[in-house]
């Protein structure tokens, strides 16, 4: 079963890679973006799409890390509080 999963995953990666390659070859026109009066250098559309994807992934990873850090801190605090409640005081 593991081998089948591995090969299906590889097939999926190949399909995604081929779709990205096709999208990149079809979107090779060079464009310049204008934002708040700033004009960017001309890059192919596929590069802009790739840059937006990478920025989105990095932003998502940062948000996930921040959220997980907060949750781990809360879990650690709850664990310490539970340990204090369960442990009888010394001398009893």
VENCOR-V915578 format. One record per residue. RES is the residue in one letter. PHI is phi in whole degrees, 0 to 359 (999 if undefined). OMEGA is omega in whole degrees, -180 to 180 (* if undefined). Layout:
res: {RES;RES}
phi: {PHI;PHI}
omega: {OMEGA;OMEGA}
//
This chain:
res: {X;X;X;X;X;X;X;X;X;X;X;X;X;X;X;X;X;X;X;X;X;X;X;X;X;X;X;X;X;X;X;X;X;X;X;X;X;X;X;X;X;X;X;X;X;X;X;X;X;X;X;X;X;X;X;X;X;X;X;X;X;X;X;X;X;X;X;X;X;X;X;X;X;X;X;X;X;X;X;X;X;X;X;X;X;X;X;X;X;X;X;X}
phi: {999;297;295;297;299;299;289;295;295;296;296;298;298;296;296;296;298;294;295;294;296;295;297;293;287;281;247;261;294;274;227;241;263;246;214;52;84;265;251;278;293;281;230;297;304;298;291;295;296;296;297;296;296;297;297;297;296;297;297;297;296;296;296;295;297;298;296;295;296;298;294;295;296;296;295;296;296;294;295;296;294;295;294;294;290;283;277;289;298;290;100;250}
omega: {179;-179;179;178;-180;-179;176;177;178;178;178;178;179;179;179;179;180;177;178;178;178;179;-180;-179;179;-178;-176;178;-179;-180;176;-180;177;179;179;178;179;180;-178;174;180;176;174;-179;-179;178;177;178;179;179;178;179;-179;178;178;178;179;178;178;179;179;178;179;179;179;-180;180;178;178;-179;178;178;179;179;178;178;179;179;178;180;178;179;178;-179;-176;-177;179;179;-180;176;179;*}
//
